[in-house]
Amino acid sequence: MEGTWTLITIIASTVVATGTVLGIYYTHKRKAEERIKDLETKISHHEKFIEILEKKALKALDDEFSKENKA
């Protein structure tokens, strides 16, 4: 009977340890996925900002050359 309780204790401990490890894994996985999503959003906003700046710079150059050609 003592061997049975030892086996049950080992199995229960293994189940608890596995559950703990899986819980930690999925928590870290979820946090990493959220962080990646945030970084992708920031990259997207950064790319849009660069695009706006490029358009403004090209317009300023066009305006400057237009003034020089008229003068």
C-alpha positions as a printed Julia matrix, in Angstrom:
71×3 Matrix{Float64}:
  0.0    0.0     0.0
  2.89   2.32    0.69
  4.17   1.8    -2.85
  0.79   2.85   -4.24
  0.85   6.11   -2.26
  4.39   6.78   -3.43
  3.35   6.24   -7.06
  0.27   8.47   -6.63
  2.46  11.18   -5.05
  4.98  10.99   -7.93
  2.23  11.18  -10.55
  0.51  14.09   -8.77
  3.8   15.96   -8.42
  4.55  15.4   -12.11
  1.12  16.68  -13.12
  1.49  19.8   -10.96
  5.03  20.48  -12.24
  3.93  20.02  -15.86
  0.98  22.36  -15.33
  3.24  24.97  -13.79
  5.76  24.77  -16.63
  3.02  24.96  -19.28
  1.43  27.92  -17.48
  4.74  29.78  -17.45
  5.4   28.9   -21.09
  2.02  30.12  -22.34
  2.22  33.29  -20.24
  5.6   34.16  -21.73
  4.42  33.19  -25.2
  1.37  35.47  -24.9
  3.51  38.37  -23.64
  5.99  37.86  -26.49
  3.19  37.82  -29.06
  1.72  41.04  -27.61
  5.16  42.68  -27.67
  5.69  41.64  -31.3
  2.26  43.02  -32.22
  3.09  46.34  -30.49
  6.43  46.55  -32.32
  4.77  45.82  -35.66
  2.29  48.64  -34.99
  5.12  51.03  -34.1
  6.99  50.06  -37.28
  3.86  50.69  -39.33
  3.38  54.13  -37.75
  7.06  54.91  -38.28
  6.87  53.95  -41.96
  3.79  56.18  -42.43
  5.6   59.06  -40.69
  8.64  58.63  -42.98
  6.35  58.58  -46.01
  4.7   61.85  -44.91
  8.11  63.47  -44.35
  9.32  62.34  -47.78
  6.23  63.8   -49.45
  6.68  67.12  -47.61
 10.38  67.25  -48.51
  9.65  66.57  -52.19
  6.92  69.23  -52.21
  9.29  71.75  -50.61
 11.93  70.97  -53.24
  9.38  71.29  -56.05
  8.19  74.63  -54.63
 11.77  75.88  -54.35
 12.64  74.89  -57.92
  9.39  76.38  -59.19
 10.32  79.71  -57.59
 13.82  79.61  -59.09
 12.5   78.8   -62.57
 10.0   81.67  -62.43
 12.66  84.13  -61.3
